[in-house]
């Protein structure tokens, strides 16, 4: 796909609803622009999002507010150690009155599924969720059911309390397009949060966008222009996580156990296109790749025991890679 003015005009037309979403979400959510942007990128690029942050940072409220603005079906599942796969995807129930088994769909059958504290559930439940994320379908008994479209999982995990948790294995966490670290608000934002949430009438949002508009936007995203030099830049970034010495980063070689998979290359390309769409542009610029790169790569770079012993983080390693790889 080559860039032309008609494409840019098409993107500007199709992306008008983004401003409506941001305005409505901003009526409830104070600050957190990165989290809101990343959720929209995941929604547009068909990618699931993992949010990591301490409790009380409005992760659940943000997802719920976004769903209300989108007129989409929302489902929230609180993951606990005693949760069963059937509690998530559903099961088959026997009806004695007519002697047949009937499927009972679980909460995963929704447009936006919030998996709260995903690392609280055992491996069986995590696997059931991630299989549905990958395949877009669920099998109950002998029948396979397609999940709604659009369908996106937004999971949260608490990085503080690790007792009684089941951390996601590398192969499973790789299924998430983005891993977003949610930080504390500023002092001014926290004052605004306090005033807003303790008022007599807490703010609410109006439904402004339909799921059909999201599906229409998804068809435009693959047409957004990415220059060949930018494509090479994306590949160079991913390859630097696998062989940092070739990228001039010999000091990182002992720190990286496994680099990012080709899934990271695809995710970085699509996420950059989705960010360009949010900016009402029909073309990707290097800033799109750099802005979204950390969220695409941080959970896909596995560190060695030596790096962990020296308290080196994946964010630090990925940051060094972005500093070293030449920007086109």
C-alpha positions, 0 to 999 in steps of 0.5 A, a space after each residue: 500500500 502506497 501513501 497518497 492524499 486520498 488515504 490520509 483523507 480516508 483516515 481523517 474521516 474514519 478516525 473522527 470518532 476517536 476524539 469523541 471517545 477521548 472526550 467522554 472518557 476524560 469526563 470520568 478518568 483523570 489523567 492516565 492518557 497513556 493507558 487510555 491510548 494503549 487500550 484504544 490501540 489494542 482495540 483497533 489493532 485486534 490486540 489484547 492488553 495487559 495492564 500492570 499497576 498497584 491497586 486503586 489506579 482506575 484500571 478497572 474503571 477505565 476499561 468499564 468507562 471505555 466500554 460504556 462509551 463504545 456501547 459494547 458488551 462488557 464482562 468482568 471476571 475477578 480471577 481467584 485461586 479457586 476459579 475453574 475454566 468453566 467459570 470463565 468460558 462456560 460449560 454444558 448443563 444436562 436438562 433432565 426434563 428433555 434429556 439433552 445437554 445444553 451449553 451455558 456460555 460464560 462471561 468470556 462471551 463479550 466484546 470487552 472482557 476484563 480479567 482482573 488480577 489474571 495472575 491470581 488464577 491457576 494455570 488451567 484457567 489462564 490457559 482457557 482464557 489465552 486459548 480463547 484469545 488466540 483462537 477467537 472461539 470456545 468449544 463447549 461439549 461438541 459445539 464450537 462458538 465464535 466469540 463476539 466481534 470485536 473481542 478483546 481481553 484487557 487483563 490486569 495484574 498486581 505486581 506488589 503481592 506475589 504470594 498466592 499468585 501464578 505468574 504467566 509463563 513467557 509463552 502465554 504472556 507473549 499472547 498480549 500485544 501490549 503490556 502497559 505499566 500504569 503509574 501514580 497520578 500527579 499531585 494535581 490529578 490526584 486532587 481532581 480525582 478526589 474532588 470528582 469522585 467525592 462529589 454528590 453526583 459522580 460523573 458519567 459518560 454517554 454512549 457515543 460509538 458503536 462496535 460497528 465503527 470499531 470494525 470499520 476502523 479495523 479495516 482501514 488500519 492495515 492500509 495505513 502507510 509504513 515506509 520500507 525504512 520504518 519496516 527495516 527499523 522495526 525488524 532491527 529493533 526486534 533482532 537487537 533483542 535476540 542478538 544485541 552484540 550485532 547491534 553494538 550492544 555487547 554488554 546486553 548479551 549476557 543479560 538477555 536469555 530470550 529475545 522477542 518472537 516474530 509476533 513482536 514484529 507484527 505487533 509493533 507494526 500494527 500498533 504503530 499503525 493504530 497509533 497513527 490512526 489515533 493521530 488522524 494520520 494515514 502514515 506511520 512516523 518513527 515516533 509512533 514506533 518509539 512511543 509504543 515500542 516499550 509496551 510491545 517489547 518489555 514482556 517479550 524480552 526474557 532476562 538471565 539470572 545474572 541480570 535479575 541478580 543485578 536488578 536490571 529490568 526489561 525496561 532498561 534493556 529495551 530502553 538501551 536497544 531503542 537508544 542504540 538502533 538508528 532511527 530512519 
